Amino acid sequence: MLFPGSQTGGPSIFPSPEQTMDTQLEKVFVAVGNDLHQGLGTLDWALKKWSGRQRICFVIVHIDNNPRDLVSTPFGKLPATSVNDEKLEIIRICEQEKTDKLLSKYKAFCGKLKAEVLKMEKTEEPIQKAIVGLISSHQVTKLVMGITLVKQSSWKTKGAISGSFYIHRHEPSFCELYIICGGKLVFLREENDEEYMEDERGVMVAKMKEKGGSVKSWFGKMFIDSAANHEPHALGRSYHHRSAPPTSAAMDTESVSSPDWWEDYAPEVESYFQCLPSSNLIEKEDTKQSNPTKTAKLKLEHIVNGDFTGASSRIETLKAKIQEVQKFIEERKEEAKGYVERQLRAASVITLCNRRAVELEGRISGEINNKTDLKNKLEAAREHIYEVSRDIEESKSRLRSILELQSELATKLQSTSLSKSHVEAQLENATATRTEILREMEELRRQRDLLLKRIEFCRQREAIAAAAASAAPTSSSGRDDHLDFSYREFVADEIREATDNFSEQVKLKRRDDQTNSYRGMFNHMAIAIELQASVAALSQEEFRDKVELLSQIRHPKLVNMIGACHELRCIVFEYMHNGSLHDLLFFTQRNPNSNHHYKRNPKRLPWHVRIRIAADVSLGLGFLHLAQPRPIIHGELNLSNVLLDSNLVAKITTSKLSHCSEELQMRSDIYAFGVLMLQLLTGREGDGLVEEVRRAMEGGTLNGILDAMAGEWPLDLTMEYARIAMRCVCINGNMELTTTMVMKEVEEVRRKAVELMEMEGFDMAVEGSGHRDHGDIPCIFLCPILQEVMINPHVAADGFSYELGAIAEWLGTGHETSPMTNLRLDHKLLTPNHTLRSLIQEWLNN
C-alpha cells in the first residue's frame, strides 16, 4: 500500500485545533536541518504545494542533527569533553548564532507567506524519536521532511531510510507525513520484511532490506542516470587504481550524499584528458605495426625452420628464440592489459561527463526557472513600487492639506497671542491699580488707627488721672461694676498660617526661657504670638486662668491681648513695632568706617522721650496696682518687658501678671520701676547703678552719669526726675510712698518736659517720630521700620524705601524677607533714593 507517511490525505480521526476553529490558520510543519541546500529544497516543495491556498501558515521546525557530544572547532569536530567550559560556552554561542542566521534565511525564503520558526534543542534520544514526540506534543497534522534529515545519526546503522520508516511507523493517525528526496515526493512501503521507496508514479527507486543494507547502495540505484544504464558492465564493479576515477555505480552511490561531487572528480578527469594525447600516439604506433599474433607466428616458424648445423648449437639457438618469443608475448600481454585499463578509464570518464552534462542541464533549467521567478518577482516589485508611489502622492496631498491647516492655525495662534498680550497688559494695569488702591487703603487704616490711639490715649489719661485723684486708699468695697472683656479664640491652623508654621525668620527676640514669641500677620494686621516653650510649662487649667485674667485687663499702657489658642496654648497680643525698651536704649550698629568697632545710635531716644516713656510705664503700673477687687502685680518689670509701638508709646507686657497676695510684692514693682527710671537716665545697667547715682546726687551734680545719647538734659528737671527714682529704689525706708504718688510725680515731670520742649519750638503731641506730628508728615517720608522721617533713604528689593541703618540692621541679623510684605527678597542690594531724599530735605527746610 502506497502512502505519504501513514495517510494519503484523508480526514483525521481526531479533531485538531484547526478543525475546531475555522478562523485559525492551517499549519504545515516543515522539518529542516543544518544543511541549507537540502533544507531549502524541502521548503521549496512545501511552498509550491500549499502556497496557493488561503490561511496557510508554514512552521519551520529546525532540528539540530549534529551529535550532542561533539563540537565544531577550527581543527574539526572534537569531543565536548576535550574543551574547557569557557571555550565550550563560546562555541555554543557561535553555534546558536549560526542557527539563528540559518533560520533567518529559511524564513526569508518564504517571502510574504506566513511563516513561523520552531527550534528543537539537542536531546540524548535519536532524531526520529524526537520528531515523533514533536508530532504528538504539537498535534501536527501535516509534516514535510527530507529523507536525509536523520542521516547523521543513523548513517552507520540502518541508514536514513530506516529513520524515515521509524517515523512513519510511530506517527499518530492524525498526521500526514510527506517525505522529500531530491526535491520530489517519495512513498515508503514495507513488504516481506523489505523496505521500498517509490516515486509518485509507483516506480521503485530504492529497495532495502531491514538488515545488511547500505544507504550508499540504494542511493546509487535511485540516482543512476540514463548514461550509466547503457553501460551495465560498469555496475557493481570497483576499480582500485589510484589514477582512474571510480566506476559509474560507485560514483552514483557516493555522489548522492555530496552535492559538490564534481569537485572531487574534476582533477582526475582533467588529468585523464591531459594524458589522452600520449595514449593516442601509442595506439597509432601500434596500428602501424603488423598484427602481433601474425608476427609471433612468423618468428616461431623462423625458429623451427632454421638451419641448425649442430645439435648443441641448435638447442642453444632454440632456447634463445623461445625466450625471445616469451618476452614478446609478455610485452603484448602488458599492452593488452593497458589497453583494457584505458578503455575502462575512458568509460568511467564518459559516465562522469554524461552525468555532469545532465546535472548542468538541470541547473540550466533551474536557472531558467529562477529567471522566470525573478521576472515575476520583478513585475510584482514594479507593481508594489507603483502602489507605493501612489501612496506617496496621496501622502503628499495629505501633507499639503496639513501644512495649509498648520499655517491657518499658526495665523490664529498669532492673533490669539496678540489678544493674550493685550489682555495681560490690561491685567497688569488692573493689578497695579489694585495694588495702589490697597496701599492707599492700608495708609488710611494706619492713619485711622493712629487717630483712634490718640483719642483713646487722651481719654484714658484723663480717666486715670481722675480716678487716681479721687481714689480712696482705704476703700475695700471694690468696684460697683464688673468689666467683662471678650477675646478671639484662634484655631491652630490660623496661628500656623500667621507665623509661616513658626518659621525662624519671624521669631522675635526671646525675653525668658519659658516662652517663644513670633511675629505674624492676621487680616492685614501685625500681631505678636507668645507660645509656651514647653507644653508642661502650664497646665490647661492654669493656661485658662491666665487667659481669663488677661482678657479682663485693658489699658493704653498695657500690651493688650487680642486672643488665644487653647490647642497650642499660645496667646495673641498686639504687635509693638519698635520692640523692647532694652533694645532701643542699648541699640548698637556697625560703624561704616570700621569692620571691628561699634557705636550707639545717637538719635534713638532723646531725654524728653525717655521722660514720657517713664510716665507711660507709671500709668500702666498704677492701673495694675489699683485694680479691684485685688491689685495685680507684674513681678518682672524691666527694660525687656517694656515695649514701644510705632509712635514710641511705651506699654508694659502682661504675660507675667498675677494677683497681689501681699504688700511686699507691690513694693517690689515700685523698686523695679525706680531702677528702670535710673537706666533711662544713665543709659547703663548693673548692680551698682543705684549707689553710683546716689553718690552723684550727694555730690550735687549728675553730669557725670547722664546718658549723652539722650542729648542735653535740663539740670533742674533731671534732678527732680532722679529724686523720684531714688525714692522708688529706697522704698524700704519710705513706707508711705504708693504707686499713686509715683504716678502723680512722674506725670508732673512729664508735663514740665512738654512745656519746656514747646518753649523751644518742638511739637510734643507725638514724640519720638521727628519734629512734627505723624499726621502732618507724608507717609512716604517715614521709614517703615523706625516710623521716623528718613535721613538717608535707600530702596530695597521689595520696592520700599527704608532708612539705611534700619534696613542694614534688618538684613544683617539674618532676615531674608521684606519687613513690609514678609515675602522673600530676590537680593540684598540697596539703592540710594536721591529723589526722595531731596523731597525730605525740602520738606524739612519749609
Buried (B, 14 or more C-beta within 10 A) or exposed (E): EEBBBBBEEEEBEEEBEBBEEEEEBBBBBBBBBBBBEBBBBBBBBBBEBBEEEEEBBBBBBBBBBBEEEEBEEEEEEBEBEEBEEEEBEEBEEEBEEEBEEBBEEBBEBBEEEEBBBBEBEBEEEBBBBBBBBBBEEBBBBBBBBBBBBBBBBBBEEBBBBBBBBBBBEBBBEBBBBBBBBBBEBBBBBEEEEEBBBBBEEEEEBBBBEEEEBEBBBBBBBBBBBEBBEEBEEBBEEEBEEEEBBBBBBBBBBBBBBEEEBBEBBBEBBEEBEEEEEEBEEEEEEEEEEEEBEEEBEEBEEEBEEEEEEEEEEEEEBBEEBEEEBEEBEEEBEEBEEEBEBBEBBBBBBBBBBBBBEEBEEEEEEEEEEEEEEEEEEEEEEEEEEEEEEEEEEEEEEEEEEEEEEEEEEEEEEEEEEEEEEEEEEEEEEEEEEEEEEEEEEEEEEBEEEBEEBBEEBEEBBEEBBEEBEEEEEEEEEEEEEEEEEEBEEBEEEBBBEBBBEBBEBBBBEEBEEBBBBBBBBBEEEBBBBBBBEEEEEBEEEEBBEBBEBBBBBBBBBBBBBBBBBBEBBBBBBBBBBBBBBBBBBBBEBBEEEEEEEEEBBEEBBBBBBBBBBBBBBBBBBBBBBBBBEEBBBBBBBBBBBBBBBBBBBBBBBBBBBEEBEEEEBBBBBBBBBBBBBBBBBBBBBEEEBBEBBBEBBEEEEBEEBBBEBBBEBBEEBBBBBBEBBBBBBBBEEBEEBBBBBBBBBBBEBBEBBBEBBEEEEBEBBBBBBBEBBBEEBEEBBBBBBBBBBBBEBBBBBBEBBBBBBBBBBBBEEEBEBBBBEBEEBEEBEBEEBEEBBEBBEEBEEE
